[in-house]
Amino acid sequence: VREPNVVRLNDGSYRMYYIEAASVGTFTWHINSAVSPDGMSWTAEPGTRIARSVGGVQVGSPEVLTLPDGTYRMYFSGSGRLATTAGNILSATSPDGVNWVREPGIRLSAGDQEGDQGALWSPAIVTLCV
């Protein structure tokens, strides 16, 4: 289990999103989740939130935001066939925090600026107050 991100749910409990190896000894990761009533003891939820098999994209570093309408948006690192270079920032939405649909396109590309040759990884969300 790596790179946890926790959101507080409407009922006061918590959901943690994290990456987990799909099989021992591989670098194939899935984004899974666990729930907790108190933020201390956690129970893994069945199923996978974002699977590598969705479009052949290697995923990691989930960061989840609760939107004003109560739905969720997850930003995550993605590389592979659909993320044309290594380490772009992708996104998915969910009505319930469990069932996710990847949004088309790339939110932020490692090659957006002239001379960029690196990779983007581990997005972080900051809510700005205006």
Accessible surface in RSA format (square Angstrom, percent):
REM  Atomic radii and reference values for relative SASA: ProtOr
REM  Chains: A
REM  Algorithm: Lee & Richards
REM  Probe-radius: 1.40
REM  Slices: 20
REM RES _ NUM      All-atoms   Total-Side   Main-Chain    Non-polar    All polar
REM                ABS   REL    ABS   REL    ABS   REL    ABS   REL    ABS   REL
RES VAL A   1   118.63  78.1  61.45  55.6  57.19 137.8  61.45  53.4  57.19 155.1
RES ARG A   2   136.10  57.1 130.96  66.8   5.14  12.2  32.45  44.3 103.65  62.8
RES GLU A   3    65.07  37.4  48.27  36.5  16.80  40.0  37.43  72.4  27.64  22.6
RES PRO A   4    86.63  63.1  62.32  56.8  24.31  88.4  62.32  51.5  24.31 151.1
RES ASN A   5    23.19  16.0  19.93  19.3   3.27   7.9   4.36  10.5  18.83  18.2
RES VAL A   6    69.63  45.8  43.55  39.4  26.08  62.8  43.55  37.8  26.08  70.7
RES VAL A   7    15.04   9.9  10.47   9.5   4.57  11.0  15.04  13.1   0.00   0.0
RES ARG A   8   155.56  65.3 131.96  67.3  23.60  56.2  47.14  64.4 108.43  65.7
RES LEU A   9    27.57  15.4  21.87  15.6   5.70  14.3  22.87  16.1   4.69  12.6
RES ASN A  10   151.08 104.2 111.88 108.1  39.20  94.4  39.36  94.7 111.72 108.0
RES ASP A  11   118.69  83.1  76.45  76.1  42.24  99.9  49.71 117.0  68.98  68.8
RES GLY A  12    22.20  27.4   0.00   N/A  22.20  27.4  18.18  49.9   4.02   9.0
RES SER A  13    22.02  18.6  20.80  27.8   1.23   2.8  16.94  36.1   5.08   7.1
RES TYR A  14    51.78  24.2  51.78  29.5   0.00   0.0  24.29  18.3  27.49  33.9
RES ARG A  15    20.59   8.6  20.59  10.5   0.00   0.0   0.00   0.0  20.59  12.5
RES MET A  16    33.31  17.2  33.31  22.0   0.00   0.0  24.87  21.1   8.44  11.2
RES TYR A  17     0.03   0.0   0.03   0.0   0.00   0.0   0.00   0.0   0.03   0.0
RES TYR A  18    14.05   6.6  14.05   8.0   0.00   0.0   4.51   3.4   9.54  11.8
RES ILE A  19     5.49   3.1   5.49   4.1   0.00   0.0   5.49   4.0   0.00   0.0
RES GLU A  20    63.09  36.2  62.86  47.6   0.23   0.6  13.89  26.9  49.20  40.2
RES ALA A  21    38.80  35.7  22.35  34.5  16.45  37.4  22.35  31.5  16.45  43.6
RES ALA A  22    47.75  43.9  13.51  20.8  34.24  77.9  17.73  25.0  30.02  79.5
RES SER A  23    59.58  50.3  50.53  67.4   9.05  20.8  47.79 101.8  11.79  16.5
RES VAL A  24   153.69 101.1 128.69 116.5  25.00  60.2 131.70 114.4  22.00  59.7
RES GLY A  25    78.75  97.1   0.00   N/A  78.75  97.1  41.58 114.1  37.17  83.2
RES THR A  26    51.58  36.7  38.87  39.4  12.71  30.3  43.71  58.7   7.87  11.9
RES PHE A  27   159.58  79.8 154.15  95.5   5.44  14.1 155.41  94.2   4.17  11.9
RES THR A  28    40.82  29.0  40.82  41.4   0.00   0.0  16.70  22.4  24.12  36.5
RES TRP A  29    32.57  13.1  32.57  15.8   0.00   0.0  20.25  10.8  12.32  20.0
RES HIS A  30    36.34  19.9  36.34  25.3   0.00   0.0  21.48  22.1  14.86  17.3
RES ILE A  31     0.00   0.0   0.00   0.0   0.00   0.0   0.00   0.0   0.00   0.0
RES ASN A  32    19.90  13.7  19.90  19.2   0.00   0.0   2.45   5.9  17.45  16.9
RES SER A  33     0.02   0.0   0.00   0.0   0.02   0.0   0.00   0.0   0.02   0.0
RES ALA A  34     6.60   6.1   6.60  10.2   0.00   0.0   6.60   9.3   0.00   0.0
RES VAL A  35    45.19  29.7  43.87  39.7   1.31   3.2  43.87  38.1   1.31   3.6
RES SER A  36     1.63   1.4   0.00   0.0   1.63   3.8   1.41   3.0   0.22   0.3
RES PRO A  37   107.14  78.1  86.37  78.7  20.77  75.5  88.21  72.8  18.93 117.6
RES ASP A  38    79.15  55.4  56.32  56.1  22.83  54.0  34.00  80.0  45.15  45.0
RES GLY A  39    28.28  34.9   0.00   N/A  28.28  34.9  10.13  27.8  18.15  40.6
RES MET A  40   159.94  82.8 134.47  89.0  25.47  60.6 106.79  90.8  53.14  70.4
RES SER A  41    70.76  59.8  63.50  84.7   7.26  16.7  50.99 108.6  19.77  27.7
RES TRP A  42    78.05  31.3  43.31  21.0  34.74  81.6  35.88  19.1  42.18  68.4
RES THR A  43    93.30  66.4  89.71  90.9   3.60   8.6  60.00  80.6  33.30  50.3
RES ALA A  44    69.94  64.3  48.50  74.8  21.44  48.8  48.50  68.3  21.44  56.8
RES GLU A  45    32.76  18.8  23.32  17.6   9.43  22.5   9.89  19.1  22.86  18.7
RES PRO A  46   123.53  90.0 104.80  95.5  18.73  68.1 116.99  96.6   6.54  40.6
RES GLY A  47    55.28  68.2   0.00   N/A  55.28  68.2  36.59 100.4  18.69  41.8
RES THR A  48    59.20  42.1  34.12  34.6  25.08  59.8  11.30  15.2  47.90  72.4
RES ARG A  49    20.41   8.6  10.36   5.3  10.05  23.9   0.13   0.2  20.29  12.3
RES ILE A  50     9.76   5.6   8.03   6.0   1.73   4.2   9.76   7.0   0.00   0.0
RES ALA A  51    21.16  19.5  19.00  29.3   2.16   4.9  19.00  26.8   2.16   5.7
RES ARG A  52    86.48  36.3  86.48  44.1   0.00   0.0   4.62   6.3  81.86  49.6
RES SER A  53    92.17  77.9  64.48  86.1  27.69  63.8  51.95 110.6  40.22  56.3
RES VAL A  54    74.77  49.2  67.33  61.0   7.44  17.9  73.52  63.9   1.25   3.4
RES GLY A  55    25.59  31.6   0.00   N/A  25.59  31.6  17.19  47.2   8.41  18.8
RES GLY A  56    17.22  21.2   0.00   N/A  17.22  21.2  12.74  35.0   4.49  10.0
RES VAL A  57     1.14   0.8   1.14   1.0   0.00   0.0   1.14   1.0   0.00   0.0
RES GLN A  58    35.22  19.7  35.10  25.6   0.12   0.3  17.74  37.8  17.48  13.3
RES VAL A  59     2.47   1.6   2.45   2.2   0.03   0.1   2.45   2.1   0.03   0.1
RES GLY A  60     0.07   0.1   0.00   N/A   0.07   0.1   0.07   0.2   0.00   0.0
RES SER A  61     6.38   5.4   3.43   4.6   2.94   6.8   5.80  12.3   0.58   0.8
RES PRO A  62     4.56   3.3   0.00   0.0   4.56  16.6   0.00   0.0   4.56  28.3
RES GLU A  63    36.42  20.9  36.42  27.6   0.00   0.0   0.04   0.1  36.38  29.7
RES VAL A  64    12.27   8.1   0.00   0.0  12.27  29.6   0.00   0.0  12.27  33.3
RES LEU A  65    49.78  27.7  48.44  34.7   1.34   3.4  49.78  35.0   0.00   0.0
RES THR A  66    62.75  44.6  43.29  43.9  19.46  46.4  37.41  50.3  25.33  38.3
RES LEU A  67    36.06  20.1  32.21  23.0   3.85   9.7  32.47  22.8   3.59   9.7
RES PRO A  68   146.34 106.7 101.87  92.9  44.48 161.7 115.19  95.1  31.15 193.6
RES ASP A  69   112.89  79.1  74.05  73.7  38.83  91.8  50.42 118.7  62.47  62.3
RES GLY A  70    31.34  38.6   0.00   N/A  31.34  38.6  22.94  63.0   8.40  18.8
RES THR A  71    40.50  28.8  40.50  41.1   0.00   0.0  36.49  49.0   4.01   6.1
RES TYR A  72    16.66   7.8  16.66   9.5   0.00   0.0   3.12   2.3  13.54  16.7
RES ARG A  73    61.29  25.7  61.29  31.2   0.00   0.0   2.96   4.0  58.32  35.3
RES MET A  74     0.00   0.0   0.00   0.0   0.00   0.0   0.00   0.0   0.00   0.0
RES TYR A  75    51.94  24.3  51.94  29.6   0.00   0.0  23.69  17.8  28.26  34.8
RES PHE A  76     0.47   0.2   0.47   0.3   0.00   0.0   0.47   0.3   0.00   0.0
RES SER A  77     0.00   0.0   0.00   0.0   0.00   0.0   0.00   0.0   0.00   0.0
RES GLY A  78     0.00   0.0   0.00   N/A   0.00   0.0   0.00   0.0   0.00   0.0
RES SER A  79    21.42  18.1  21.41  28.6   0.01   0.0   6.20  13.2  15.22  21.3
RES GLY A  80    39.94  49.3   0.00   N/A  39.94  49.3  29.55  81.1  10.39  23.3
RES ARG A  81   177.00  74.3 146.74  74.8  30.26  72.0  80.57 110.1  96.43  58.4
RES LEU A  82    79.09  44.0  65.99  47.2  13.09  32.9  67.86  47.7  11.22  30.2
RES ALA A  83     0.55   0.5   0.00   0.0   0.55   1.3   0.00   0.0   0.55   1.5
RES THR A  84   112.94  80.3  81.23  82.4  31.70  75.6  70.86  95.2  42.08  63.6
RES THR A  85    63.70  45.3  54.41  55.2   9.29  22.1  63.70  85.6   0.01   0.0
RES ALA A  86    65.39  60.1  55.41  85.5   9.99  22.7  57.76  81.3   7.63  20.2
RES GLY A  87     1.69   2.1   0.00   N/A   1.69   2.1   0.98   2.7   0.72   1.6
RES ASN A  88     0.00   0.0   0.00   0.0   0.00   0.0   0.00   0.0   0.00   0.0
RES ILE A  89    14.32   8.1  14.32  10.7   0.00   0.0  14.32  10.3   0.00   0.0
RES LEU A  90     0.00   0.0   0.00   0.0   0.00   0.0   0.00   0.0   0.00   0.0
RES SER A  91     0.00   0.0   0.00   0.0   0.00   0.0   0.00   0.0   0.00   0.0
RES ALA A  92     0.00   0.0   0.00   0.0   0.00   0.0   0.00   0.0   0.00   0.0
RES THR A  93    40.84  29.1  39.94  40.5   0.91   2.2  18.68  25.1  22.17  33.5
RES SER A  94     2.23   1.9   0.00   0.0   2.23   5.1   1.89   4.0   0.34   0.5
RES PRO A  95    99.41  72.5  80.05  73.0  19.36  70.4  80.56  66.5  18.85 117.2
RES ASP A  96    64.22  45.0  49.29  49.1  14.93  35.3  36.13  85.0  28.09  28.0
RES GLY A  97     0.00   0.0   0.00   N/A   0.00   0.0   0.00   0.0   0.00   0.0
RES VAL A  98    42.63  28.0  39.91  36.1   2.71   6.5  39.91  34.7   2.71   7.4
RES ASN A  99    93.71  64.6  88.88  85.9   4.83  11.6  31.14  74.9  62.58  60.5
RES TRP A 100    28.17  11.3   0.00   0.0  28.17  66.1   0.00   0.0  28.17  45.7
RES VAL A 101   106.50  70.1 103.13  93.4   3.37   8.1 106.44  92.5   0.06   0.2
RES ARG A 102    48.13  20.2  29.26  14.9  18.88  44.9  13.18  18.0  34.95  21.2
RES GLU A 103    37.96  21.8  36.71  27.8   1.25   3.0  15.83  30.6  22.13  18.1
RES PRO A 104   115.68  84.3 104.91  95.6  10.78  39.2 110.31  91.1   5.37  33.4
RES GLY A 105    41.87  51.6   0.00   N/A  41.87  51.6  33.87  92.9   8.01  17.9
RES ILE A 106    55.24  31.4  29.63  22.1  25.61  61.7  29.63  21.3  25.61  69.5
RES ARG A 107    99.11  41.6  68.71  35.0  30.40  72.4  29.67  40.5  69.44  42.1
RES LEU A 108    91.74  51.1  90.48  64.7   1.27   3.2  91.74  64.4   0.00   0.0
RES SER A 109    26.09  22.0  22.17  29.6   3.92   9.0  12.04  25.6  14.05  19.7
RES ALA A 110     8.03   7.4   2.46   3.8   5.57  12.7   4.75   6.7   3.29   8.7
RES GLY A 111    46.15  56.9   0.00   N/A  46.15  56.9  18.66  51.2  27.48  61.6
RES ASP A 112    79.80  55.9  48.84  48.6  30.96  73.2  20.02  47.1  59.78  59.6
RES GLN A 113   122.89  68.7 118.72  86.8   4.17   9.9  41.35  88.0  81.54  61.8
RES GLU A 114   183.96 105.6 143.45 108.5  40.51  96.5  67.29 130.2 116.67  95.3
RES GLY A 115    65.01  80.2   0.00   N/A  65.01  80.2  36.77 100.9  28.24  63.2
RES ASP A 116    64.13  44.9  41.96  41.8  22.17  52.4  10.39  24.5  53.74  53.6
RES GLN A 117   172.51  96.5 131.76  96.3  40.75  97.0  49.95 106.3 122.56  93.0
RES GLY A 118    54.26  66.9   0.00   N/A  54.26  66.9  41.45 113.7  12.81  28.7
RES ALA A 119    61.75  56.8  29.90  46.1  31.86  72.5  29.94  42.2  31.81  84.3
RES LEU A 120    52.15  29.0  50.60  36.2   1.55   3.9  52.15  36.6   0.00   0.0
RES TRP A 121   111.36  44.7  87.56  42.4  23.80  55.9  79.21  42.2  32.15  52.2
RES SER A 122    63.29  53.5  47.54  63.4  15.75  36.3  34.07  72.5  29.23  40.9
RES PRO A 123    25.53  18.6   9.46   8.6  16.07  58.4  19.02  15.7   6.51  40.5
RES ALA A 124    86.11  79.2  55.49  85.6  30.62  69.7  55.49  78.1  30.62  81.1
RES ILE A 125    47.97  27.3  24.04  17.9  23.93  57.7  27.18  19.6  20.79  56.4
RES VAL A 126   114.95  75.6  90.72  82.1  24.23  58.4  93.97  81.6  20.99  56.9
RES THR A 127   104.74  74.5  79.30  80.4  25.44  60.6  70.82  95.1  33.92  51.3
RES LEU A 128   142.88  79.6 120.65  86.3  22.23  55.9 122.40  86.0  20.48  55.1
RES CYS A 129   127.88  96.7  93.71 104.5  34.17  80.3  41.23 104.4  86.65  93.4
RES VAL A 130   189.48 124.7 113.31 102.6  76.18 183.6 149.53 129.9  39.95 108.3
END  Absolute sums over single chains surface
CHAIN  1 A     7480.4       5517.6       1962.8       4405.7       3074.7
END  Absolute sums over all chains
TOTAL          7480.4       5517.6       1962.8       4405.7       3074.7
